[in-house]
Amino acid sequence: MGINISGKTRVVGLIGWPVSHTLSPLMHNAAFEAAGLDFVYVPFPVEPEHIADAIHGIRALGLAGVNVTIPHKEAVIPYIDDLSDEAGKIVAVNTIVNKGGRLFGYNTDVYGFLRALGEAGVEVKGARIAIVGAGGVARAMAIGSALEGAESITLTDIVLKKAWTLAADVERAAPGVKVKCAAPDSDKFLFALMDAQIVANATPLGMKPDDPLPTKTDAIPGSAVVFDAVYNLTRTPFQRAAKARGCTVIGGIDLLLYQGVRAFELWTGTAPDLAVMKKVLQEKLTQST
C-alpha cells in the first residue's frame, strides 16, 4: 500500500492523548486508497491543555476533519459550530467535519456500538445493560442503548459523580428507560452485573498488560454478552475472563471498524470498502498475536 501526497491531498486525522496505539490510520488509509480518494489520515497527539488550539488548527490548516478520542470527546464541544442531534444528546463528539471553515460535530461511536452488537445478533431493545465507565464511549453506549429501547441501564465509574451526570443525560434523552448508578465495588453494582444481559467496559482498562480488570467477571452470567471497547488487538484479560465464563465477547476492534465506516462517509460523502478496512485490521491482529 502506498500513499501519494500531492498539493490537492485532503488531510484527516485523529486527536487524542495518547494516540500512539491507534489503528485508525491503517484502516482509513487503506480505505482511501481502495476508493481512489486523494485523502490521508494521520495521528495528532494533543495534550488536554492544547485542545482549543488544536480545534482552531483544523480551520487554520484546512483539514477535512478529524476523529476525536480519549480524553477530548467532551472537551471539544465548546469549540464546534454545530452538533448533530445525536452528538448533542450524548454530549460527546468523536468525529468532526470541516465544511468551509465551519466545524460540525458527530458521534459515530453510537453507530459503531449498535452495529457491532447487531452483527453479532444481539438485540438491545428490551435488554438489561451494565456499563463500566462514564466517559465519552460510555455516553455513546448508554444513550445509544436508551434510544434503541433498552429496558434498564446501570452505570458505574470510579468518579461516581460522572455516572450520575451521565444518568441524568440518559433520562433526558430517553425518559422511559430505567437508569441506575452504583459505586464500582458496591453490592448494588454486583447485583446489576448478575442480572445483566449486556455488560460493557467503556474504560481504557486493558490497554496495558498490567491493568486491573474493569469489574468483577465472576458476577457476570455466562449467558451475557460482554462488550469491551478496548482494542489492543489481543484479547484483554477482561475478554478472556468473560470468554471462560461462556459469555459472547465483542472486542473494541468491531467498534473501531464500524465507527470508522460512518466517519469515512461523513468526510468523503461515499461509503468505504468495508472488506478492505476489516482485512487490514485482521492482518494486524494476526501479526500481533
Buried (B, 14 or more C-beta within 10 A) or exposed (E): EEBEEEEEBBBBBBBBBEBEBBBBBBBBBBBBBBBEBEBBBBBBBBEEEEBEEBBEBBBEEEBBBBBBBBBBBBBBBEBBEEBBEBBBBBBBBBBBBBEEEEBBBBBBBBBBBBBBBEEEEBBBEEBBBBBBBBBBBBBBBBBBBBBBBBBBBBBBBBEBEBBBBBBEBBBEBBEEBEBBBBEBEEEEBBBBBBBBBBBBBBBBBBBEEEBEBBBBBEBBBEEBBBBBBBBBBBBBBBBEBBBEBEBBBBBBBBBBBBBBBBBBBBBBEEEBBBEBBBBBBEEBBEEEE
